[in-house]
Amino acid sequence: MPMDPRVKKALEQPVHTPFHNAMLAHCKQLVESSRRKMSEYYSVWDHYDDIYRGLRTADKQDKKSQEKGEPTKMVVPITKSQIDTFIAFNFAALFQREYFFELIARDAKSERTVRIGEVMLQRDLDYSNNYQLAYQFLLDVGRFGLGIFKCYWNEEYQMVEEAPQEPGLLQWIGMKFRGASARPIKIKKLKFQGNKILNISPYRFFPDTRLPLTRFQEGEFVASEDEYSYVALKGMEFDGTVAGIDHVETLSKGNMEQGRRNSRLPNIEVDEHATKRTLGASRGNAVLTEIQVKIIPSQFVIDEDGNVLGEENYPVKYLVWYINDNRVIRCEPLAYAHDQFTYAATQLTPDQHRFLNGGISEPIDQLQEVITWFINSHITSVRRVIQNQLIVDESMLNMDDLRERRPVIRLRGGASRLGIDRYVHQLQVQDVTQNHMQDAELLHKIVQIVTGVNDNALGQFHTGRRSAEEARRVGTGVASRMKTSTMIMFSSAYVPLGQQMISNLQSGLSMEVYIKVFGLPDDPMAQLQKSTDFAYFVRASKADLIGEFDFAIFDGTLPSEKFMVGETLQEFVTMLLSQPQIAAALGYDIKMLMDEWLRLSGIRNPDRFKVDPAELMKRLQMAQQSQQLNQGAQNGQPQNPNGEVARPGVGENGTHVAINGDTRITL
């Protein structure tokens, strides 16, 4: 909703009003309290990010090795392997369905609502690049133990040129003539209306730390930070979203350096001499802090006349933006129908006894460090062993030949021609790190036990013979631990996200959109197009999203497990088809069993393969007549003129004929 004109006027003043100062102080105090707690994890997250990327600071020995063209010490990328496998597993589990969100209708009347709702949710996810969102979300969960989404209602406009109406005929002194053509006019039109989803970095997320993170929706506030350019802010001001952009002060160099330490802000441009200068187009980006906070509107006086922010004397959620920690540019009610903070967050291990729990990187950090030390020490030892360390008698050899590694080493004049090995001898150095590689391999197996991401999850089987059933059971056992995390993330982050999205569509969608759906129940269009194109487009509005339904919770079933169930069901259906009397006696519906089997096999909408009942009866009659003709021919009934048995076919007029080569006999 637009800002209250009284609030907008107060925020546009070049000098801070008492209302502005009170709102800014209240919001900054809450955000800074969260920042102090969240910043305690930044150094640990930096370390986890470095080991995931394989980064380390080169020491003197590494620099010498680089000069000689020798390998330097490294970080063994075990954490990257574990996290990437974790991401791949969750992608396979989460994106196996036709639509990411599945809705369950509570009654028959809501079936159409469910179908349209699933497509509308998928439309908004695709518009926000769902695959990239999911990858970043899972990467943050695996690396830092925390993943955050932000969902807000987005309306995008574009300027469209429209030709004016054709000017009419003008009359002057009894003469008619056509007026001059007007220029095309530009009209602002709505281009997109729907949900927009963003990834929020854990470094920029500031919840109410007085409650466990699993209960952040119950807190007093939630905040996040981002960067915006001056041009983008002026565009928002033109749209009426924000106010007072021309009076925003730039951050000083000292404040920016402190912000980088506390919030990992990027290296945006800063005017070193700016203390009271306003933000300008040439001064780079500005740091925007968004806080969604519960406040009591009646306690905030807007102007000198005593007008208050609202008449409510109870907490109301408000959306407040302030720039560079020095000016509020937006203040309005957080008027979402779902009445939730517009964030969805989850942890890999939601243990309430700690405010924030680690991801995959935390339990294997020390193990990876030891493995890295084993391998680097082995590399260093091998480098020392292969170097030519010689014991030399300088009085008998030309040392310049040795130092310059010449192919010919000359003896001095007094050297004996016998027993040359007495003058030069290679020093024998023993490699004491020969078993380090075996130790590293053993520790790697311990890492897999700790995380549950082992060789089977990586797609590698142990050597030796293994039956298909054994391999299937091993794969199921491996996936059981990882599925637990997937189900927790889906229920704690994705389900709240989907609920906010459908609520926003139900309350905010004002334009009709065309969506592609598969045949809706009791829809005549589905019956008309079923034989050719079962998918078709329908016009949908927010009225089509009103119904009784629930979000389907992720059941944790993997595609491989579905195929396994489908194979079992296929064998059962085959047995029933071979003995229909058993199916009738047991009361099984073979059609429903076959539909379930096809669904588990990944075949969507099997109804599109069905034929019209009248066409089906016609085909059955033709098959029956053909069978009778074949039986009659085998029993000595009339044959064709050549004395050969007639074979059934279809004539040009649709009647059955017997065909043999070029001879046709109408039956």
C-alpha positions as CSV (number, residue, x, y, z in Angstrom):
1,M,0.0,0.0,0.0
2,P,1.2,3.6,-0.6
3,M,2.7,5.6,2.2
4,D,0.4,7.9,4.3
5,P,0.7,11.4,2.8
6,R,1.5,12.8,6.3
7,V,4.4,10.3,6.7
8,K,5.7,11.0,3.2
9,K,5.7,14.8,3.9
10,A,7.6,14.2,7.1
11,L,10.2,12.1,5.4
12,E,10.7,14.6,2.5
13,Q,11.9,17.4,4.9
14,P,15.6,18.2,4.5
15,V,16.0,18.5,8.3
16,H,15.0,15.5,10.4
17,T,11.7,15.8,12.1
18,P,11.0,14.4,15.6
19,F,9.0,11.6,14.0
20,H,11.9,10.7,11.7
21,N,14.4,10.7,14.6
22,A,12.2,8.6,16.8
23,M,11.5,6.0,14.1
24,L,15.1,5.9,13.0
25,A,16.4,5.5,16.6
26,H,13.9,2.7,17.4
27,C,14.7,0.7,14.3
28,K,18.5,1.1,14.5
29,Q,18.5,0.0,18.1
30,L,16.7,-3.3,17.2
31,V,18.9,-4.0,14.1
32,E,22.2,-3.3,16.0
33,S,21.1,-5.7,18.8
34,S,20.7,-8.4,16.2
35,R,23.9,-7.4,14.4
36,R,26.0,-7.9,17.5
37,K,24.8,-11.4,17.9
38,M,24.9,-12.4,14.2
39,S,28.4,-10.9,13.7
40,E,29.7,-13.5,16.2
41,Y,29.3,-16.1,13.4
42,Y,30.9,-14.2,10.6
43,S,34.6,-15.2,11.2
44,V,33.5,-18.9,11.4
45,W,31.5,-18.5,8.2
46,D,34.4,-16.9,6.5
47,H,36.5,-19.9,7.4
48,Y,33.9,-22.4,6.1
49,D,33.6,-20.4,2.9
50,D,37.4,-20.5,2.4
51,I,37.6,-24.2,2.8
52,Y,34.7,-24.8,0.5
53,R,36.4,-22.7,-2.2
54,G,39.8,-24.3,-1.4
55,L,41.4,-21.0,-0.5
56,R,44.5,-20.6,1.7
57,T,47.1,-18.0,2.3
58,A,50.4,-18.8,0.6
59,D,53.5,-19.0,2.9
60,K,57.2,-18.5,2.1
61,Q,57.6,-22.1,1.1
62,D,54.7,-21.9,-1.3
63,K,56.2,-18.8,-2.9
64,K,59.5,-20.6,-3.4
65,S,57.8,-23.6,-4.9
66,Q,55.9,-21.3,-7.3
67,E,59.2,-19.8,-8.5
68,K,60.6,-23.3,-9.1
69,G,57.4,-24.5,-10.8
70,E,56.7,-27.0,-8.1
71,P,53.3,-27.7,-6.6
72,T,52.3,-25.7,-3.6
73,K,50.3,-26.8,-0.5
74,M,46.6,-27.0,-1.0
75,V,43.2,-27.4,0.7
76,V,41.7,-30.8,0.0
77,P,38.2,-30.1,-1.3
78,I,36.3,-32.6,0.9
79,T,33.8,-30.0,2.1
80,K,33.0,-29.0,-1.5
81,S,32.5,-32.6,-2.4
82,Q,30.2,-33.2,0.5
83,I,28.1,-30.1,0.0
84,D,27.8,-30.5,-3.8
85,T,26.5,-34.0,-3.3
86,F,24.1,-32.7,-0.7
87,I,22.8,-30.1,-3.2
88,A,22.5,-32.7,-6.0
89,F,20.5,-35.1,-3.8
90,N,18.1,-32.3,-2.8
91,F,17.7,-31.2,-6.4
92,A,16.7,-34.8,-7.3
93,A,14.3,-35.0,-4.4
94,L,12.7,-31.5,-4.7
95,F,12.3,-31.2,-8.5
96,Q,11.0,-34.6,-9.3
97,R,7.4,-33.5,-9.4
98,E,5.4,-31.9,-12.2
99,Y,5.0,-28.7,-10.1
100,F,7.3,-27.7,-7.2
101,F,4.3,-27.0,-4.9
102,E,1.6,-29.6,-4.8
103,L,-1.8,-28.6,-3.4
104,I,-4.4,-31.0,-2.0
105,A,-8.1,-30.2,-2.4
106,R,-10.3,-30.6,0.6
107,D,-13.4,-31.1,-1.5
108,A,-14.4,-31.8,-5.1
109,K,-15.3,-28.1,-5.7
110,S,-11.7,-27.1,-5.1
111,E,-10.1,-29.3,-7.7
112,R,-10.1,-26.5,-10.3
113,T,-8.6,-24.1,-7.7
114,V,-5.8,-26.6,-6.9
115,R,-4.8,-27.1,-10.6
116,I,-4.7,-23.4,-11.3
117,G,-3.0,-22.6,-8.0
118,E,-0.2,-25.0,-8.7
119,V,0.4,-23.5,-12.2
120,M,0.3,-19.9,-10.8
121,L,2.8,-20.7,-8.0
122,Q,5.1,-22.4,-10.6
123,R,4.8,-19.3,-12.8
124,D,6.1,-17.0,-10.0
125,L,8.9,-19.5,-9.1
126,D,10.0,-19.6,-12.8
127,Y,9.9,-15.8,-13.0
128,S,12.3,-15.6,-10.0
129,N,14.6,-18.3,-11.5
130,N,13.7,-21.1,-9.1
131,Y,16.7,-23.3,-10.0
132,Q,19.2,-20.6,-9.1
133,L,17.2,-19.7,-5.9
134,A,17.2,-23.4,-4.8
135,Y,20.9,-23.8,-5.5
136,Q,22.0,-20.7,-3.5
137,F,19.6,-21.7,-0.7
138,L,20.9,-25.2,-0.4
139,L,24.5,-24.0,-0.7
140,D,24.0,-21.6,2.2
141,V,22.4,-24.4,4.3
142,G,25.2,-26.8,3.6
143,R,28.0,-24.3,4.0
144,F,26.7,-22.0,6.9
145,G,23.8,-24.1,8.2
146,L,21.3,-21.3,7.4
147,G,19.3,-20.5,4.3
148,I,16.9,-17.6,3.9
149,F,14.2,-16.7,1.3
150,K,12.4,-13.4,1.0
151,C,9.0,-13.1,-0.8
152,Y,7.3,-9.9,-1.6
153,W,4.6,-8.7,-4.0
154,N,6.0,-7.3,-7.2
155,E,4.4,-5.2,-9.9
156,E,6.5,-4.2,-12.9
157,Y,5.4,-1.6,-15.4
158,Q,6.7,-0.5,-18.8
159,M,6.0,2.6,-20.9
160,V,4.1,1.7,-24.1
161,E,3.6,3.9,-27.1
162,E,0.0,4.1,-28.3
163,A,-1.2,5.9,-31.4
164,P,-3.8,8.6,-30.6
165,Q,-7.3,8.5,-32.1
166,E,-7.6,9.7,-35.7
167,P,-8.3,13.4,-35.6
168,G,-11.7,14.4,-37.0
169,L,-12.5,16.9,-39.7
170,L,-12.3,20.6,-38.7
171,Q,-14.5,23.3,-40.2
172,W,-13.4,26.9,-40.8
173,I,-15.3,29.5,-42.9
174,G,-17.5,26.8,-44.4
175,M,-14.6,24.6,-45.5
176,K,-13.7,21.2,-44.0
177,F,-10.2,19.9,-43.7
178,R,-8.4,17.2,-41.7
179,G,-6.4,18.3,-38.7
180,A,-2.7,17.6,-38.2
181,S,-1.8,14.1,-36.9
182,A,-1.0,13.9,-33.2
183,R,2.2,12.3,-31.9
184,P,2.1,8.9,-30.3
185,I,1.7,9.0,-26.5
186,K,3.4,6.9,-23.9
187,I,1.2,5.1,-21.4
188,K,2.4,3.3,-18.3
189,K,1.1,-0.3,-18.3
190,L,1.3,-3.2,-16.0
191,K,3.7,-5.8,-17.3
192,F,3.9,-8.4,-14.5
193,Q,2.1,-8.9,-11.3
194,G,3.1,-11.6,-8.9
195,N,5.4,-12.9,-6.2
196,K,9.2,-12.1,-6.3
197,I,11.5,-14.4,-4.4
198,L,15.1,-13.4,-3.4
199,N,17.9,-15.2,-1.6
200,I,19.1,-13.4,1.5
201,S,22.7,-13.8,2.5
202,P,23.2,-15.0,6.1
203,Y,25.6,-12.1,6.5
204,R,22.7,-9.7,5.8
205,F,20.0,-11.3,7.9
206,F,19.1,-9.8,11.3
207,P,16.3,-11.7,13.2
208,D,15.2,-11.1,16.7
209,T,17.9,-12.9,18.6
210,R,15.9,-13.1,21.8
211,L,14.1,-16.1,20.5
212,P,15.5,-19.3,18.8
213,L,15.9,-18.9,15.1
214,T,13.2,-21.6,14.6
215,R,10.7,-19.1,16.1
216,F,11.8,-16.0,14.3
217,Q,8.3,-15.3,13.1
218,E,7.2,-14.8,16.7
219,G,9.9,-12.1,17.3
220,E,9.5,-8.3,17.4
221,F,11.3,-7.7,14.1
222,V,13.3,-9.2,11.2
223,A,15.7,-7.1,9.1
224,S,18.0,-7.5,6.1
225,E,20.4,-5.3,4.2
226,D,21.1,-4.7,0.5
227,E,22.7,-2.1,-1.8
228,Y,20.9,0.2,-4.2
229,S,22.2,2.8,-6.6
230,Y,21.2,6.4,-6.6
231,V,19.4,5.9,-9.9
232,A,17.4,3.0,-8.6
233,L,16.4,4.9,-5.5
234,K,15.3,7.9,-7.6
235,G,13.2,5.5,-9.7
236,M,11.5,4.3,-6.5
237,E,10.9,7.8,-5.5
238,F,9.2,8.6,-8.8
239,D,6.9,5.6,-8.3
240,G,6.0,6.9,-4.8
241,T,7.6,4.0,-3.0
242,V,10.2,6.1,-1.0
243,A,10.8,9.7,-0.1
244,G,13.6,12.2,0.6
245,I,16.3,10.5,-1.5
246,D,18.0,13.9,-2.3
247,H,18.7,14.4,1.4
248,V,20.4,11.1,2.1
249,E,23.9,11.6,3.5
250,T,26.7,9.5,2.2
251,L,28.6,7.2,4.5
252,S,32.0,8.3,5.7
253,K,35.0,6.1,5.1
254,G,35.2,5.2,8.8
255,N,31.6,4.2,8.9
256,M,31.9,2.2,5.8
257,E,34.9,0.3,7.0
258,Q,33.1,-0.5,10.2
259,G,30.1,-1.7,8.1
260,R,32.4,-4.0,6.1
261,R,33.7,-5.6,9.3
262,N,30.3,-6.0,10.9
263,S,28.1,-6.9,7.9
264,R,30.5,-7.9,5.2
265,L,29.4,-5.1,3.0
266,P,30.9,-5.0,-0.5
267,N,33.6,-2.6,-1.5
268,I,31.3,0.1,-2.7
269,E,32.6,3.5,-3.6
270,V,32.9,6.0,-0.7
271,D,33.7,9.7,-0.7
272,E,36.6,10.0,1.8
273,H,35.7,13.6,2.6
274,A,31.9,13.0,2.9
275,T,30.5,13.6,6.3
276,K,27.5,15.8,5.6
277,R,27.3,15.6,1.8
278,T,24.2,14.1,0.2
279,L,24.1,11.0,-2.0
280,G,24.7,11.6,-5.6
281,A,24.8,9.7,-8.9
282,S,28.6,9.7,-8.9
283,R,29.0,8.3,-5.4
284,G,28.1,4.6,-6.0
285,N,25.6,2.6,-4.1
286,A,23.9,3.2,-0.7
287,V,23.3,0.6,2.0
288,L,19.6,0.1,2.5
289,T,18.4,-1.6,5.7
290,E,14.9,-3.0,5.6
291,I,13.2,-3.8,8.9
292,Q,9.8,-5.4,9.3
293,V,8.9,-4.5,12.9
294,K,6.0,-4.6,15.3
295,I,5.3,-1.1,16.6
296,I,2.4,0.6,18.4
297,P,1.3,3.3,15.9
298,S,-0.4,5.5,18.5
299,Q,2.9,6.1,20.2
300,F,4.5,7.8,17.2
301,V,3.5,11.4,16.7
302,I,3.9,12.5,13.0
303,D,3.7,16.3,13.1
304,E,3.4,19.3,15.3
305,D,-0.4,19.1,15.2
306,G,-0.3,15.9,17.3
307,N,-1.3,13.5,14.5
308,V,-0.2,10.0,15.3
309,L,0.9,7.2,12.9
310,G,-2.3,5.3,13.7
311,E,-5.1,4.9,16.1
312,E,-4.1,1.3,17.1
313,N,-2.8,0.9,20.6
314,Y,-1.6,-2.6,20.0
315,P,1.4,-3.9,17.9
316,V,1.0,-3.7,14.1
317,K,3.6,-4.9,11.6
318,Y,5.3,-2.0,9.8
319,L,7.8,-1.9,6.9
320,V,10.6,0.6,7.5
321,W,13.5,1.4,5.2
322,Y,16.5,3.5,6.2
323,I,19.6,4.4,4.1
324,N,23.2,4.6,5.3
325,D,22.0,4.5,8.9
326,N,21.0,8.2,8.7
327,R,17.7,8.7,7.0
328,V,14.3,6.8,6.9
329,I,12.9,6.8,3.3
330,R,9.9,4.5,3.8
331,C,7.4,3.8,6.5
332,E,4.1,2.0,5.9
333,P,2.1,-0.9,7.3
334,L,3.2,-4.3,6.2
335,A,-0.2,-5.0,4.7
336,Y,0.0,-8.6,3.7
337,A,-3.0,-10.8,4.1
338,H,-0.9,-13.6,5.6
339,D,0.2,-11.3,8.4
340,Q,3.7,-12.8,8.5
341,F,7.2,-11.4,8.1
342,T,8.0,-11.9,4.4
343,Y,11.0,-14.2,5.1
344,A,11.3,-17.9,5.2
345,A,14.4,-19.4,6.9
346,T,15.6,-22.9,7.9
347,Q,18.6,-24.6,9.4
348,L,20.3,-27.9,8.6
349,T,19.9,-29.0,12.2
350,P,17.1,-26.9,13.9
351,D,18.3,-27.5,17.5
352,Q,16.7,-24.9,19.8
353,H,19.4,-25.3,22.4
354,R,21.6,-23.2,20.2
355,F,20.5,-20.0,18.5
356,L,22.2,-21.0,15.3
357,N,23.6,-24.4,14.3
358,G,26.2,-25.2,11.8
359,G,26.0,-26.9,8.4
360,I,27.9,-29.7,6.8
361,S,31.1,-27.8,7.1
362,E,31.1,-27.7,10.9
363,P,31.4,-31.4,11.9
364,I,34.1,-32.2,9.3
365,D,36.2,-29.0,9.7
366,Q,38.9,-30.6,11.9
367,L,38.8,-33.8,10.0
368,Q,39.4,-32.0,6.7
369,E,42.2,-30.0,8.4
370,V,44.0,-33.1,9.4
371,I,43.6,-34.7,6.0
372,T,44.9,-31.6,4.4
373,W,47.9,-31.6,6.7
374,F,48.6,-35.3,5.9
375,I,48.6,-34.7,2.2
376,N,50.6,-31.4,2.3
377,S,53.2,-32.9,4.6
378,H,53.6,-35.8,2.2
379,I,54.1,-33.4,-0.7
380,T,56.7,-31.5,1.2
381,S,58.5,-34.7,2.2
382,V,58.5,-36.0,-1.4
383,R,59.8,-32.7,-2.6
384,R,62.7,-33.0,-0.1
385,V,63.5,-36.6,-1.1
386,I,63.7,-36.0,-4.8
387,Q,66.1,-33.1,-4.4
388,N,69.7,-33.9,-5.1
389,Q,71.4,-33.5,-1.8
390,L,75.1,-34.4,-2.3
391,I,78.1,-34.9,-0.1
392,V,81.0,-33.4,-2.2
393,D,84.8,-33.1,-1.8
394,E,85.4,-29.6,-3.1
395,S,89.1,-30.1,-3.5
396,M,88.6,-32.9,-6.1
397,L,85.6,-31.6,-8.1
398,N,84.8,-28.6,-10.2
399,M,82.0,-27.0,-8.1
400,D,80.8,-24.7,-10.9
401,D,79.9,-27.8,-12.9
402,L,77.7,-29.1,-10.0
403,R,76.1,-25.8,-9.2
404,E,75.1,-25.1,-12.8
405,R,74.0,-28.7,-13.3
406,R,76.2,-29.2,-16.3
407,P,76.1,-32.7,-18.1
408,V,79.9,-33.0,-17.6
409,I,81.5,-32.7,-14.2
410,R,85.3,-32.1,-14.3
411,L,87.8,-33.5,-11.8
412,R,90.6,-31.4,-10.4
413,G,94.2,-32.1,-11.3
414,G,95.1,-33.9,-8.0
415,A,92.1,-36.2,-8.1
416,S,92.6,-39.9,-8.5
417,R,91.1,-41.6,-11.6
418,L,89.9,-44.5,-9.4
419,G,87.2,-44.5,-6.8
420,I,85.5,-41.4,-8.0
421,D,82.5,-42.2,-5.8
422,R,84.7,-41.1,-2.9
423,Y,84.5,-37.5,-4.0
424,V,80.7,-37.2,-4.5
425,H,77.9,-39.2,-2.8
426,Q,74.1,-38.7,-2.8
427,L,72.6,-38.4,0.7
428,Q,70.0,-41.0,1.3
429,V,66.8,-39.5,2.9
430,Q,64.0,-41.6,4.1
431,D,60.4,-40.5,3.4
432,V,58.6,-40.9,6.8
433,T,55.2,-39.8,5.3
434,Q,54.6,-42.9,3.2
435,N,51.6,-43.9,5.3
436,H,50.0,-40.5,5.3
437,M,47.9,-41.2,2.2
438,Q,46.4,-44.3,3.8
439,D,45.7,-42.3,7.0
440,A,44.0,-39.6,4.9
441,E,41.9,-42.2,3.2
442,L,40.8,-43.6,6.6
443,L,39.9,-40.1,7.8
444,H,37.9,-39.6,4.6
445,K,35.8,-42.6,5.4
446,I,35.2,-41.2,8.9
447,V,34.0,-37.9,7.2
448,Q,31.4,-39.9,5.2
449,I,30.2,-41.6,8.4
450,V,29.8,-38.3,10.1
451,T,27.8,-36.6,7.3
452,G,26.1,-39.6,5.8
453,V,27.3,-38.6,2.3
454,N,29.3,-41.7,1.4
455,D,30.4,-43.4,-1.7
456,N,27.0,-44.7,-2.5
457,A,25.5,-41.2,-2.4
458,L,28.4,-40.1,-4.6
459,G,27.4,-42.7,-7.2
460,Q,30.3,-45.1,-6.4
461,F,29.8,-48.7,-5.2
462,H,32.3,-50.6,-3.3
463,T,34.2,-53.2,-5.2
464,G,32.8,-56.8,-5.3
465,R,29.7,-58.4,-6.4
466,R,26.4,-57.1,-5.3
467,S,22.8,-58.1,-6.3
468,A,20.3,-55.6,-7.6
469,E,18.2,-56.0,-4.4
470,E,21.2,-55.4,-2.2
471,A,22.2,-52.3,-4.2
472,R,18.7,-51.0,-3.9
473,R,18.6,-51.5,-0.1
474,V,22.0,-49.8,0.2
475,G,20.8,-46.8,-1.7
476,T,17.7,-46.5,0.3
477,G,19.7,-46.7,3.6
478,V,22.1,-44.0,2.3
479,A,19.2,-41.7,1.4
480,S,17.3,-42.0,4.7
481,R,19.6,-39.6,6.6
482,M,19.7,-37.1,3.8
483,K,15.9,-37.2,3.3
484,T,15.5,-36.2,6.9
485,S,17.2,-32.9,6.3
486,T,15.2,-32.4,3.1
487,M,11.9,-32.9,4.8
488,I,12.8,-30.4,7.6
489,M,13.9,-27.8,5.1
490,F,10.8,-28.2,3.0
491,S,8.4,-28.0,5.9
492,S,10.2,-25.1,7.7
493,A,11.1,-22.9,4.7
494,Y,9.3,-24.0,1.4
495,V,5.9,-24.5,2.9
496,P,5.8,-21.1,4.6
497,L,7.1,-19.6,1.4
498,G,4.3,-21.2,-0.7
499,Q,1.7,-20.2,1.8
500,Q,2.8,-16.6,1.6
501,M,2.9,-16.8,-2.2
502,I,-0.7,-18.1,-2.6
503,S,-2.0,-15.6,-0.1
504,N,-0.4,-12.8,-2.1
505,L,-2.0,-14.0,-5.3
506,Q,-5.4,-14.3,-3.7
507,S,-5.3,-10.8,-2.3
508,G,-3.1,-8.8,-4.8
509,L,-3.8,-10.2,-8.2
510,S,-5.8,-7.6,-10.1
511,M,-5.1,-8.7,-13.7
512,E,-6.1,-11.8,-15.5
513,V,-3.3,-14.0,-16.8
514,Y,-3.1,-16.8,-19.3
515,I,-1.7,-20.0,-17.9
516,K,-1.2,-23.4,-19.5
517,V,-2.9,-26.2,-17.6
518,F,-3.8,-29.8,-18.2
519,G,-7.4,-30.9,-18.4
520,L,-9.4,-29.5,-15.5
521,P,-12.1,-31.7,-14.0
522,D,-15.5,-31.2,-15.6
523,D,-14.1,-28.7,-18.0
524,P,-15.6,-29.0,-21.6
525,M,-12.4,-27.6,-23.1
526,A,-10.6,-30.6,-21.7
527,Q,-13.0,-33.0,-23.4
528,L,-12.8,-31.2,-26.7
529,Q,-9.0,-31.1,-26.8
530,K,-8.2,-34.4,-25.1
531,S,-7.7,-36.3,-28.3
532,T,-5.2,-33.8,-29.7
533,D,-3.7,-31.4,-27.2
534,F,-4.7,-32.2,-23.6
535,A,-2.8,-29.0,-22.4
536,Y,-4.5,-25.7,-23.1
537,F,-4.6,-22.1,-21.9
538,V,-7.1,-20.6,-19.6
539,R,-7.7,-17.1,-18.2
540,A,-7.1,-17.1,-14.5
541,S,-7.8,-14.4,-11.9
542,K,-7.7,-14.3,-8.1
543,A,-11.3,-15.5,-8.0
544,D,-10.0,-18.8,-9.4
545,L,-7.7,-19.2,-6.4
546,I,-10.4,-19.2,-3.7
547,G,-11.0,-22.7,-2.4
548,E,-10.4,-25.2,0.4
549,F,-6.9,-26.8,0.0
550,D,-3.7,-27.6,1.8
551,F,0.0,-27.7,0.8
552,A,1.3,-31.2,0.3
553,I,4.2,-31.8,2.6
554,F,7.2,-33.3,0.9
555,D,6.9,-37.1,1.5
556,G,10.6,-37.8,1.1
557,T,10.1,-40.3,-1.7
558,L,12.9,-40.3,-4.2
559,P,12.5,-41.0,-8.0
560,S,14.4,-44.3,-7.7
561,E,12.0,-45.4,-4.9
562,K,9.0,-44.5,-7.0
563,F,10.2,-46.6,-9.9
564,M,10.8,-49.5,-7.5
565,V,7.2,-49.2,-6.2
566,G,6.0,-48.9,-9.8
567,E,7.8,-52.1,-10.8
568,T,6.2,-54.0,-7.9
569,L,2.8,-52.6,-9.0
570,Q,3.5,-53.6,-12.6
571,E,4.0,-57.2,-11.6
572,F,0.8,-57.1,-9.5
573,V,-1.2,-55.7,-12.4
574,T,0.2,-58.3,-14.8
575,M,-0.9,-61.1,-12.5
576,L,-4.4,-59.7,-12.2
577,L,-4.7,-59.3,-16.0
578,S,-3.7,-62.9,-16.5
579,Q,-6.4,-64.0,-14.1
580,P,-9.3,-61.5,-14.0
581,Q,-11.4,-63.6,-11.7
582,I,-8.8,-63.1,-8.9
583,A,-9.1,-59.3,-9.3
584,A,-12.9,-59.5,-9.1
585,A,-12.8,-61.8,-6.1
586,L,-10.3,-59.5,-4.2
587,G,-12.2,-56.3,-5.2
588,Y,-9.3,-54.5,-6.9
589,D,-9.9,-51.9,-9.6
590,I,-7.4,-52.7,-12.4
591,K,-7.9,-49.3,-14.0
592,M,-6.9,-47.4,-10.8
593,L,-3.9,-49.7,-10.3
594,M,-2.7,-49.0,-13.9
595,D,-3.2,-45.2,-13.5
596,E,-1.1,-45.3,-10.3
597,W,1.6,-47.5,-12.0
598,L,1.8,-45.0,-14.9
599,R,2.1,-42.0,-12.4
600,L,4.9,-43.7,-10.5
601,S,6.7,-44.4,-13.8
602,G,6.7,-40.7,-14.5
603,I,4.0,-40.6,-17.2
604,R,1.9,-37.5,-16.6
605,N,-1.8,-37.3,-17.5
606,P,-2.4,-40.9,-18.8
607,D,-6.0,-39.9,-19.6
608,R,-4.9,-38.2,-22.8
609,F,-4.2,-41.7,-24.3
610,K,-7.8,-42.8,-23.8
611,V,-10.2,-43.0,-26.8
612,D,-13.8,-41.9,-27.1
613,P,-16.2,-44.7,-25.8
614,A,-18.0,-44.8,-29.2
615,E,-14.7,-45.2,-31.0
616,L,-13.7,-47.9,-28.6
617,M,-16.9,-49.9,-29.3
618,K,-16.4,-49.6,-33.0
619,R,-12.8,-50.9,-32.7
620,L,-14.0,-53.8,-30.5
621,Q,-16.7,-54.7,-33.1
622,M,-14.1,-54.6,-35.9
623,A,-11.8,-56.9,-33.9
624,Q,-14.6,-59.3,-33.2
625,Q,-15.6,-59.5,-36.9
626,S,-12.0,-60.0,-37.9
627,Q,-11.7,-62.9,-35.5
628,Q,-14.9,-64.5,-36.8
629,L,-13.6,-64.2,-40.4
630,N,-10.3,-65.9,-39.5
631,Q,-12.1,-68.7,-37.7
632,G,-14.5,-69.2,-40.7
633,A,-11.6,-69.4,-43.2
634,Q,-9.8,-72.0,-41.0
635,N,-13.1,-74.1,-41.0
636,G,-13.3,-74.3,-44.8
637,Q,-15.7,-71.4,-45.4
638,P,-15.5,-69.3,-48.7
639,Q,-12.2,-68.3,-49.9
640,N,-11.1,-65.9,-52.5
641,P,-11.0,-66.8,-56.3
642,N,-7.4,-67.9,-56.1
643,G,-8.3,-70.5,-53.6
644,E,-6.5,-68.7,-50.8
645,V,-7.9,-67.9,-47.4
646,A,-9.4,-64.5,-47.2
647,R,-7.9,-62.0,-44.8
648,P,-10.1,-59.2,-43.3
649,G,-9.5,-55.6,-44.1
650,V,-11.4,-52.3,-44.5
651,G,-12.8,-51.2,-47.9
652,E,-13.1,-47.6,-49.2
653,N,-16.7,-47.4,-48.1
654,G,-15.9,-48.6,-44.6
655,T,-17.2,-52.2,-45.1
656,H,-15.1,-55.2,-44.4
657,V,-13.4,-56.9,-47.3
658,A,-11.1,-59.9,-47.7
659,I,-7.7,-58.9,-49.2
660,N,-5.1,-61.0,-50.9
661,G,-2.7,-59.2,-53.1
662,D,-4.7,-57.1,-55.5
663,T,-7.9,-59.2,-55.1
664,R,-10.7,-57.7,-53.0
665,I,-14.0,-59.4,-52.1
666,T,-16.7,-57.4,-50.3
667,L,-18.3,-59.2,-47.4
